[in-house]
Amino acid sequence: MHKKMIKLFRKWMPGVILGVFALVGFQQSGVAQESEEPYLLGACSRDSLETHWPLFQPGFSDLSADALEFLRSWTDSVHIIIFLGTWCSDSQREVPRFFEIIDSIQNPVFSYQLYGVDRQKWDGVGLASRYQVERVPTVIFLKGQLEIGRVVEKPRSTLEDDWATLLKYYQRMKLPEPLDQLLLAVLSGIAFRR
């Protein structure tokens, strides 16, 4: 019995070791590969995204002046998390538009983080799963730790209009802090989900 186990071990172990090394090599670089198509996996910077994936460089969109003016005047801090797929045409359209909006409004109350996911919506650490990301891009707006809304895949109007509408909705619903947090926890599952 012992000799059979040693034979099996010697037969299969080299292939297993090579497979593990191949997987580790892709994961360390932050770039994974499905067949022939490399994609970004995990947290990334705007600069890194634009450098390695030129389709994510801002173009020249016709942005809504009213929405931009509203976003410029916004004074409460909002953190934005964007889950994207470098392989996804919706991400390639909406993420550069997001960059154009950020560049245009120049408002420091908005901060953001970018996370690349694979086709199964895995980001390498489970954050996309925690936020229940099913489609990309998913743009999540947070006030503190509470989600105040999201735009998933395609905006209803334009990204800047949906962003401004979402904040106007939040502004109208502003309640005393404890009640505000309770209401937002309930409504976060409803507002701006497809």
N, C-alpha and C positions, 0 to 999 in steps of 0.2 A: 504494500500500500504506500509506504513511504517513498519508494523508488518511482512509483507512478506520479506522485505529486511533484517530485523534483523534475521529472521529464516534462510535465505540463507547465511548470513554472519556467523552465528553460525555453520551452517552445513559445509561450505567449508573452513573457515579460519584455523582450526587446520592443515589440510593437506597442505595448502599453506605455513604456517609457518614452518612446518617440512621440506618441500622441500627446502625452502630458507636456513635453517640451514645446511642441507646436502650439498648444493652447496657451501656455504661459507666455510665449513670445509675443502673441497677438495682444493679450490682455495687458501686459506691461506698458505697451506703447500708447494705450488709450484708443487704439484703433483695432477694431475686430474685423473679421472677414467672413462673409457668407458667400459661398462659391467664389466668384471673381470680383465681387463688389465690396470694397472696404467701406466701413462706416464708423462714425464717432460713437464712443461708448463712455458714458459718465460725464462728470463735470468738465466744463471747458470755458475758455475765455472767448470773448468776441474776436480778439485779434487772431487767436489760434484757428477759430472757425473760418474766418474770412481768408486767412492765409492758405489753409489746406483744402478748403472747399470754396473756390471762387464764386460759385453760384449763390453764396450767402453774402456777397458784398452788396451793400445798398445800391439800388439803381436810382431812377428818378421817377418816383411815384407822384401822382397828383393827390396830395394829402388834403383833408378837410380842414379849412381855415378855422371854422367854428370850434371843432373838436380840439384842435391844437391850442387855440386860445384858452379854452377851458382847462386843458391839461397843464399849460404854462402857469395858470393862476392857482392850481391846486396846492394846498399848504400842509395837509396831513401826510405823514410818511406812509408809503405803500411799498411793499416788497413784491417783486414779480418773479415767479419761477416759470421757466419755459422748458418744456420737454419737446425735443425735436428729433427728426430722423434725417440724417444727411442724404439718405436714399429717397426721401419723400418729397414729391413735387409741391404739396401744400406747405411744408416747412420751408422749402426753397423760395416760395412766394411770400409767406407771411413773416418769417424771421428777418429778412432784409427790410421789410416794411417797418417792423418794430424798431430796428436800428435807426431808420430814417426818422421815425417819430421821436425817439429818444434824443437824437442829434438836433432835431428841430425845436423841441420844447426846452431843452437845457434846464430841466427842473431837478435839483438835487434831492427832492423828497422821494423820487422814484429810484429804487435800486433793483437790480435783477441778477439772476443766476441762470446759466444755460446748462442743460443736461442732454447729452445725446443718448438715444435708445436704439436698440435693434428692432427688427420687425415684430418681435414678440413683446415689445415695450419694456424690455429689461435694460436698466441703466448701469448695471454692474454692482449696485449696492442695495437695491430694493426701494429707493425713494419713489420711483414711478409707481410701483405697486402700492406704496403707502398713500399716495395721492390718487389712486385708482385711475391711472392714465390708460385709456383704451385706444385713443387715436392721437395722431400728431399732426401739426403742433398742438400742444395743450398749453395755454397761457393762463397761469393761476395767479390771482391777485390776493395778497395777504395783508391784513391789518393786524400787526402783532403776529400771533400764531393762528389767527382765525382766517379762513378763506372767505373773502367777500364776493367772490365770483370767479368765473373762468370763461375763456373763449376756446372752443375746441374745434380743431381742424379748419373750419372756414367761418369767418365772422358773419353775422347776420347782415351787416351793412359793410363797413370797412373796419379794420382793426382799431383805428383811432376813434371812430364813432362808437363802436361797441365799448371800448375802454372808457370813454367819457360818459356814456349812458350808464354803465355799471357804477361808476363813481357818483353820478347824480342820484342814482337809486340808493346807494349807501348813504349819501348826504341827507336825502329825504327821510330815511329810516333811522337817523341818528337819535338814539335814546340815551337815558342815563347809563353810565358804564356797565353795571352788572346786568341790567336788562338788555342793553345793546349786545353784550357778548352772548347771552342766551339766545336772543333772536337771530343773531348772525350764525350761530351754530346750527340752528334749525334751517335757516334760509340758504345756507351755503350749499346745501344739496339740491337747491331748486334754481337759483339765479344763474343764468347764462350757460346752462348745460343743454346739450342737444339730445 
